[in-house]
Amino acid sequence: MVAGNGDLRALVEEAGLTRREIARWVNVVAERRGQHLGCTHTSVARWLDGAQPRWPIPDLLAEVLGRKLGYELTVSDLGLRDRRPPAADPFDGLSVARTVSDIRRAVVELTGRDMNRRNFLLGSTFGAAAFSSPALFWSTASGAEPEPVQHTGSDRVREADVERIRQTVAMFRKLDRAQGGADLRDTVVNHLNKIAADKLTGSYGEDVGRGLFRAVAELTELAGWLSFDSGRHALAQRYHIQALRLAQAADDRAYGAYVMANMACQAVYLGHGWEAVQLARAAQQGARGSLSHRARALVLAMEARGHAAMHNERACSEALRAAERSLEASDGDDDPGWCQYFDKAELAHEFAHCHRDLGMPHATQRHAHEAIGIRADGYTRRCAQDTTFMAAAHLVERELDQACAKADEALDIASRLNSSQCNDFLRAFRTQLKPYAGERVVREFSERAEELYAGMAV
């Protein structure tokens, strides 16, 4: 009995090729593909004896023997394992969907990859420039005639279905503000995938369809926001881009401006102040007067953040004051649900955030204290952030006791959350504490933080 690869031996014998001839033809085919292998008759002997050749040699062997024998062979026909590398995935999620049909497919593909690949895009980085093309496409669209969105599918979609999506989004947003996005993200992505696959591909006319696209835009943006709060920035960026395109298909320029504002928020968070300003300004221009006073205040606040990140105090102050005037002019009657959270407490938080980035500790403390004092219940993440801002402001003033006391409060609040944003702010504060590591109050705080966040990267 002959040991080794019996399938390969039988095919070589049938082809009538010597070992030297097989090696020569494998090298020839490889050269045609732009590869140099240097196979020899000794290499072929090892394969016949049962050795598994490296890729792409199995594929080359199948081609060489198949041509000689006159019929197609697969790698498995040769008794070899198919170890070809996975094909590159052409879907990147950053491209703008050109048609309504394309955006339907894009949302299903993005959520499907996110659900089925645990580490999908985990090693990818955020690129602020990737927002430019979607933002330009959205802001320069003529808008004279809305895109037709009606569709014929298996199941009829009704207004009640759309309303359920809106209610679900409102529920998820409330949970996000109270407990952070990391624990909620996968649930929302799974729900979005089902909605996109079942509802967007169902049957509906223009009116229901436009409402459906608007509701799915909100759900998609929420998936982006939760990915952002989970530290998955490359993934968040892709959800934001798809949400913007869905808002455009829905002919809802105001909501598109809100998505752009959240793009700006993510950009400035990752250190791209100039890009954040441009996104916020494009949001205001592209909205074409469709923003309510409250929604405009929200977008202006994101512009202010961008100016603060660039240490442009004058431009930041102008944007903040404009946001303040716009919020004061709001009566709430014309506000869509997605911006109703932006109240005086939220604006005070934005003032604190900006003054922190401008290096103005007294103003930071004043505005953060105001935000905490007037904020309604249920905004746990914001309370944690504002308390951390106050701690950092005390530290700038070298008030170690007050800084560590506030940081203790922030730790206690953040322990009720799973939020990458809160963890990042606390991590930054602990880094700033390092020059004072020898002080007793700092050692005690650091010990409490280590104990509380044991096993967490904070």
N, C-alpha and C positions, 0 to 999 in steps of 0.2 A: 504493500500500500504506500503510495507516494504522499508524503506530508506536504503541508503548505496550502496555498490558495488553489483549490481544485477548479473553481470557476474560471479564474484567470488562465490557468494552465490549459484548460480545454479550449478556450477561445484563441489563445496564442497558437496552439497546435492546429486548430481549424483554419486560422489565417495563414499558416505556413511561413511565419516570420521568425528569423533568428533573434536572439537576445540583442545582438549588436544593431540589427535593423530596427527593432522596436525602440531602442535608446536613441538612434539617429532620428527616427521620425517624430518621437516625442520632442526632441530638441528643436526640430524644424518647425513644428506647429507652435511651440512656445515662442520661437523667434518671431513668427508671424504676428503673434499677439503682443509683441514688444517685451518679451521676458527671456532671460537667459538662465537656463537651468543646469546645463552641463551633466546630464544623465549619461551613464555608461552601462555596458552590458552587465557589470557587477551590480548596479542599481536594480536592473531588471531581475537578476537572479534573486535578490533579496525580496522583491515583490512577489515573485513566484513562490518563494519559501514562506510567505505569510506576512511579511512586513507591510505596514500601512504607509504608503508614500504621502508626503506632505502635499497640501493643496497648492497649485491646481493640477498636479500630476494625474490624479484619478480621472479628472475631466479630459485631460489630453489623451490619456490611454484609451478612453472610451471613443474619442474622435478618431484616433489612429486605427484602432481595430475595426471600428464601424465602417470606415471608408474601405478598408481592405476586404471586409466580408460583404459589403453591399447592403447592410441594414443598420438601423439606428440602435445604439447601445446606451444604456444608462450606467452610472457608476456602480449601482447595486448589482447589475448584471455581471460585473467583473469581480464580485465578491469583496468590494471595497466600501468603506464608509464615506458617505457624502458629507464632507466637512466644509463645504463652500461657505464663505462668510455671508451673513444676512445681507440682502439687497438694501441699498440705501433707501431710506424713507423719503419720498419726494415731498411729503407734507411737512411744512415747517410752522404753520399757524400764524406766520407774520405777514403773509401776502394778503392784499385786499381782494376779497371776493368780487369778481366783476359783475356777476349776475345774481339775481335772487336765488336761483337754483344752486349756484355755487355757495352761497352763504348757508343754505340749508345743509349741504353736504359738509361744509367746513366745521360747523358746530358739532355735528354727529362725529366727525373724524377726531376732532380735538378732544372731546369728552371721552370717546372710546379709547383713545391712546392713554389718556390720563387714568382712566379706570383700570385698564388691563396691564399697564406697565408701572410697577411700583416706583421705579426710579425715573419715570419719563421726564426728560429735560433737567434732571437733577444736577447734572454737571454743566448745563448751559448757563450763560451769563446774560444779564439784562443789557440791552443796547438802546440808549435813548434815541439814537438816530432811526431805529426801526419804527418809531411812532410817526415819523415825518410823512411818509407816503400815505398811510391811512388818514392822517389829519388833513393833508392837502386834498385828498380825494373827497373827504366829507365836506370840507369848508368851501370847496370850489364847485361842487355839484350845482348845476343850474337850479334844480328844484322847481322848475316851471311845471313839469308834469311828474307826479309821483310814479315810481316804478309799479307796475302791476304785480300784485303778490298773490292773487287768487290761485288756487291749486286744486287738482282733483286727485284724491287718494282713496284709501280703503275706508277710513272712518270719517264721519262728519264731525267737524269741530264747531262748537257753538259758543256764544258769548259767555255762557256759564262756565265753560272750560277755561276760557281766558281769565275770567274773574277768579277762579280757583288758583291759577298760577300767580296772579297778583297778590292774593291773600297769603299764599305760601311764601312769597318773597318777603312780604311784610313781617311774617312770623320769623323767618330766618334772620332778617336784619335785626330784629329785637334781640334774638338770642346772641347774635354776633357782638352787639354792643355790651351785652352783659357778661359774656363768658369768653370772648375772643374767638378768632376764626379757625385755629388749628384743629380743634375737635369737630368742628362743623363742616369743614371743607369737603371731605369725601362724600358726606351725605348730600350736599348741594350738587356736587359734580354728577353723582349717580342720578339724582332727580332731573338735572338738566339734560343728561343724555337720553333719558326716557322721554322727556317732553319733546326734545328736538327730533327724536326718531319717530315718535307716535303722532305728535300734534303738527309739527311743521310739515310733515309729509302727508297729512290728512287732507280732507276736502273742506274748503272754505272759500267764501267770496271776498271781495275787496275790503269791506268794512271790518268783518271779523278777522280777516287776515292781517290787516294793519294793526289791530289791537293785539293779535297774537304775537306778531313780530315785536311789538313794543314790550309786551310782557316777557318774552323770551330774552329780549335785550337786557331787561332788568335782572333776570336770573343769571344770565351770562356775565354781566358786570359784577354781580355778587360773587360768582365763582372766582372772578379775577381778584376782587378785594380780599376774599378769604385766602386765596393763594398768596397774596401779598402779605397778609397778616400771619401766614405760616412760614414766611421766609422763602417761598418758591417764586422768585421774582421773574425769571424767564417765562414760567408758565402763566403767571399773572398778566404779563405783558400781552401774551397771545389771547387770553380771554378778553382783555380790554379792547384789543383790535377787532375781535369778532363782535363784541357788544356794540361798538361804534357803527359797524357795518349794518347790524340788525336795526339799530335806531334809524339809520338812513333809509333802509327799506321800509320802515314803519312811517317814514316821513315825519319823525318827531325830532325836530332840530333842537328843541330845548333839552331833551334827554341826551342827545348826542353831545351837547355842550357839557352836561354833567359827567359823561364818560370821559370827555377830554380833560375835565378838571381832575378826575381821579388819575388819569394818566400823568398829569402835572404833579399830583401828590406823590405818586410813585417815583417820578423822575427826581424831584427835589429830595426825597428821602434817601435816594442813592447817590446824592451829590451832584445832580445835574440841574443847577439853578437856572441857567440861561434857557435850557430846553423847557423847563417848567413854565417860565414866563411866556415863551412863545406859544406853548400849548394853551395856556389860560387865555391869552389874547386871541388866539385863533378860535377858541371856544366862544368868546364873546362876539366876535365878528361873524362867525358862521351861524350863530343862533338867530341872527337877523331880526332882532327885536322880539323873539318868542319867549325870552326868559322873564319869569316873574321877578319882582324885587328881591325876594328871598333867594331865589336861585342865582340871580346875578351877584348877590352878596357872597354866596358860596364860591363862585368862580373867581371873583376878585380876591378872596382870601387866599386861594391857591396861587394867584399871581404874586400876592404879597410874600408868600413863602419863598417863591423863587428869587425875588429881590433880596430877601433877608439872607438867603444862602450865599448870595454874591456880595453880601455886606453893603448893599446899596440902601442906606437908611432912608434917604429922601424918597426914592421910588416906592420903597416898602410902606412908608408912612402914608403916602398918597393913595396907594391901593387899599390899605386898611381903612382909611377914613372914607373912601368911596364905598367900601363894603358896609361900613357902619351906617352911612346915610341911606344906602339901599335897603338895609335891613329895617331901619326905622320907618321907611316908607311902606313897608309890607303890612298888609292887613290880614294876610292868611287866606283870603277868599279865593285867590286864583292860584294857590300853590299846589303843584302836583305832590303826590305822596312822598316821592323820593327825596324831596328837599325839606320836608317839614321839620326834620330834626335840627336844621340849622337855625338855632335860636341865639339869644344873647349869651348864654353860657358857652355855646360853640364858638361864637365870635370872640369871646374873651379868651378861650383856649387858643384861637389862632393868633391873637395879640401876644399871648405868652410864648407861643411857639416861635413867632418871628423875633421877639425881643431876646429870647434865648440865643437864637442864631446870630443876632446882631451883637451879642456880648453885653447886654444891658441888664444886669441882675436885679436891680431894684424894680424896674418895670416888669420883668419876668415874674417876680414874686407877686406883685400887685395884681396882675391880670390872672395868673394861675389861681390865686386865692379867691378872686372874684368868680372865676369859672366854677370852682368847687362849691362856693357858697350858694350859687343860684341854680346849679344843675339839678335836673330832675333825677329821680331814682332810675336805676337800670343802665346807667352809662359807666359801668365799672372800668372799662379800658381807659376812657378819657380821664377818670379820677386818678388812676394809677399814673398816667402820663403827666398830668398837671402836678401831682405830688412829687414826682421825680424831677420835674423842671424846677420846683421850689428848692428841692434838696441841692441840685446842681448850682442854683443861684447863690445859696448860702455858702457853698464851697468856694465859689469864685471870690466871695468876700472873706474867705478863710474863717468862717464861722463853723468850726468843725462839729460842735455839739448840736447846733441847729440843723446842720446838713445831715448828720447821721440820724437824728431824730426823725426828720422828714423822710429820709430814705427807708427807715424802719417802717413808717406808715405805708410807703409805696410798696415795699416788699409784702406787707400784709395784704394789701389790695391785689397785687399782682399774683399772689398765691392762689387766688380764686379764678384766675384766668389761664388760658393757654394762648398767648399772643406773642409772636416773634417781635412785634414792635415794642411792646413793654419790656421784654427781655433785652432788646438792643439798647434801649434807653438806660436801663439799670446796669448793663454791662459797661456802657460808656461812663456812667457815674463811678463805678468801681475802679475803672482805669484811671480816672482823674484823682481818685483817692490814694493812689500808690505812693506819691511823694510824702504822704503823711502816715505811712504804714506803721511807724513806730509809736504813734499816739494811741493811748489806751482806748479812747472812744472809737477810733477807727478799727482797732483790732477786734473789739467786741462786736461792732457792726459786721465786720467781715466774717467773723465766726458764725453769727446768726444767718447771714446770707448763704454761707457754705452749707450750713445745716438744712436750711429751707430748700435750697436748690440743689441738693445732693443728686448728682446724676443728670443735672440739666446744665446746658452751656450758657450760663448767664454771667 
